[in-house]
Amino acid sequence: MFVKAANPGKGGNAGSCSGLVGYLEKENKELAPGQQPEMWFNAGRQDITPQEVINHIDNNKKGCRPPHQNF
């Protein structure tokens, strides 16, 4: 599945990705009793917290220069 989260042509993604992570976390806020929240994952881990996701994306500036957008 492909998700288009931001329109890169408008340049509205030059700040933190916390809004995007918050949007994607909305399903975890509406859980039924006894249902476990879905965690973030990568190739090496299955239990990444939303705060770790935000920190990793926001601090990934390798190759970024001031005119480029963060994500």
Residue pairs with C-beta under 8 A, 6 or more apart in sequence:
5 20
5 23
6 12
6 13
6 20
6 71
8 69
11 69
13 69
13 70
13 71
14 69
14 70
15 70
16 54
16 58
16 70
17 53
17 54
17 57
17 58
17 70
17 71
18 54
18 58
20 71
21 50
21 53
21 54
21 57
22 50
25 50
27 38
28 37
28 38
31 37
39 46
39 47
39 48
39 49
40 48
40 49
40 50
40 52
40 53
41 47
41 48
42 48
57 70
57 71
58 70
60 70
61 70
64 70
